[in-house]
Amino acid sequence: MPFSISKDEILETVAMLHTENLDIRTITMGIDILSCHAASGKQCGQKIYDKILCHASQLVKVGDDIEKEYGIPIINKRISVTPVALVADGLGQDDMIEIGRHMDKASGEVGVNFIGGFSALVHKGFSRGDSALLAAIPETLSVTERVCSSVNLATTKAGINMDAVAGMGRIIKETARLTADRDGLGCAKLVVFCNAAEDNPFMAGAFHGVGEPECTLNIGVSGPGVVLNAVRKYPDADLGELANIIKKTAFKVTRSGELVGRVASQRLGVSFGIVDLSLAPTPAIGDSVADILESMGLEMVGAHGSTAALAMLNDAVKKGGAMASSYVGGLSGAFIPVSEDQGMINAVEAGALNIEKLEAMTCVCSVGLDMIAIPGDTPAEIIAAIIADEAAIGMINRKTTAVRLIPAPGKKVGDWVEFGGLLGRAPIMKVNQMSPARFIGRKGRIPAPIHSLNN
């Protein structure tokens, strides 16, 4: 589709790039690896390694070239693959770990930041491959650098697999233990979903869906600083006017993303997938979703009114993106991770924001409880219950929700974890210590809601 861009739009985009932190957060190549099944983890891993090198060897170079030609920063180049539990069904735990090592080696060879797809879809139960992959997650994330893992354990159609919920509480704890020397870093590469999106380009939850082409390119655009600047220009606008301003800003940001995505997919000779317009913050000053909410009139994020402000922001971003491109997908909306957003960190430090308020805000944002550090001695049952609560929000509201918790070994409330880069730093947040152990111990499956019967 041809793009018609005026001189004023060009100047406006230049300002977005240089003063408002506009960037292409990621170009993510999705690769179908279903053909890579083999009799052992080593053989399967080698096939996956070969296929990644075949398709993605030019990914980083093409991204760098486009960045130089168009002047638009492309922060991350990433790969997602078909959920490994499907590809390696029938293999054992050690085989899964070996596959993870090959994925890590391949992603290092082609130079990408992360590779997603060490994943399982268990919303109605477990195959042999699912069980083996789940058992392999802690060690795999501890011995690899770039591999990211995700587990989808609930959907609106299927309900919530509480056996998987209970298991993920233990898996998260074990992953933290095995990466204790890095403040539990392995947990930052592990996300638990309800209603996972199959075309999500953002880590740690990216995987290549079974309905996707052989190879595709998805774009993740991020512009919290651009939206923040637009909101600040209109301090007296009413909320309806402000929503329209945000919508128009999101439209402009999405156009930049689609341009980059189509050029990159053409040069790589792969299908163009979707543009995910997500306000994904970074620790950089001025690149914060919390700052946007506060610029709307909140004294600090976490104050009463935060959920309403976030709902308006998320909806306006989606509407603006949908106007700009016919291929908006992924998660598309506002992310509220704690460690990756300096405004969120400030609110936690000030006592304005707690996990309960974050959970309420996840009802209306893009994902869920993201990059939250909690005390290392938090019991697995409490972690599982937090996952169950978030899955229930997603299931009932027909939306994607997720949990990425880091029970930092040896840390308590008031301490900090330091991850660096886009993962940032985070204060350890207080967790309600009332035990849900008997509830989690019941296991089974929470049935799907009545509105799932819509065929």
Order of alpha helices (4+ residues) and beta strands (2+ residues): alpha-beta-alpha-alpha-beta-alpha-alpha-beta-alpha-beta-beta-alpha-beta-beta-alpha-alpha-beta-alpha-alpha-beta-alpha-alpha-beta-alpha-beta-beta-beta-alpha-beta
